[in-house]
Amino acid sequence: MVIALTSQPYCPRIAVRRWSELEFAAGRSAWQALLRRSAANPLFMSWEWQSRWWRTHHAVLSGELCLLAAYADDGRLVGLAPLYRHEAAHRWGPRAPRLQLLGSTFRGSAPLTFSEYLDFIVDTACEATVMQAFIAHLRADSEWSDLVVAQTPVQGLIARAARTELAPAAYLRWQDGLTAHVLRLPEQFEDYLHALKPGIRRKVWNRRGRLSAPALVFAHDGEFEGTLQQIQRFQAARWGGQAQCEGGLGFHAGFAAAMARQGALRMSVLVHGGEPISALYNVELDGTQYNLQSGFSPAAAALSPSYLHFGYCLEEASRRGVRGFDFLAGDGRSRDYKQDFGAAEVPLVTLQVIRDPRLQRLYRLYDGAPGWVRRLGRIRWPRA
């Protein structure tokens, strides 16, 4: 389906159509060029992350690609809505077609790669017009019962459109709020240290003096999988059981290699006395370094190895002129340690837009029910 709309002078008319699997696979250049002209996140909305996520997980999801592309009348790509459709199981049994952002699965049981800052990718020169075209296309598409926008910025494009354009004719549910933590580094790293609370500064900086022959070792080609496995071992030793690299070792080893080819990988191990005591899997894009995964040795806990390692990475990044460090979402084992670094909170949300009248009645009943009834709704009842 193609819907054309009159718009502002920069984008006289917008045409929306779906990309095929082949176009997605071959679309890196156009995708990345649009991403640079947009306000979308450069890591999780990159072609490398999104295409790898789809290749890795689509079979498990039994999903169908519904990637919408918006074009100006001169042929320029001005928007991408990375979506997929699959049959979703709802509360108390019914199944219905769901649209969902690539990079996420809502209430899924499979341990898929977790993504954040998901959104539509739209040229900033014509955001309003392109979003109008996308919303018109979604309204006209009768092949979905609910739309789930997961781990998206509260003030992001699709979150705002869902609240203002789609919600009036649907039932809107706010689910699974998360908080990312973003640090803005000053020009002088010493100014950052001075601003830390004394107890945190001791962990980040002063305890360096207790390390024996400390070294920050960055991973190179052929070492990515081994470093990820080291993170797994640290996590397993700390949390107990058999820790798994979130989303699969293959996904992250491949993504790390792709980032290394771009000069964006900052995967490192902190060594003390010849032994690794902490490992960080970071990626640096557009002036911000992102911490995707981390782990440290419980045997070295008295040294605060994770704080020390973050301190070394923050200093190294700051000296090179990097001004942003994103710890992403997620809490620590016992407390939200990311606040200790002076990072600002960035709220993320999952929005469920339900337009099927039957599902609306079901979820309104569920949301208004007492707690014990909602708990019954979470039980996986055996099928007859």
Secondary structure, 3 states (H helix, E strand, C coil): CCCEEECCCCCCEEEEEECCHHHHHCCHHHHHHHHHCECCCCCCCCHHHHHHHHHHHHHHHCCEECCEEEEECCCCEEEEECEEEEEEECCCCCEEEEEEECCCCCCCCCCCCCCCCCCCEEEHHHHHHHHHHHHHHHHHCCCCCEEEEEEEECCCHHHHHHHHHHHHHCEEEEEEEEEEEEEECCCCHHHHHHHCCHHHHHHHCHHHHHCCCCEEEECCCCCHHHHHHHHHHHHHHHHCCCCCCCCCHHHHHHHHHHHHHCCCEEEEEEEECCEEEEEEEEEEECCEEEEEEEEECHHHHHHCHHHHHHHHHHHHHHHCCCCEEEEECCCCCCCCHHHHHCCEEEEEEEEEEECCHHHHHHHHHHHHCCHHHHHHHCCCCCCC
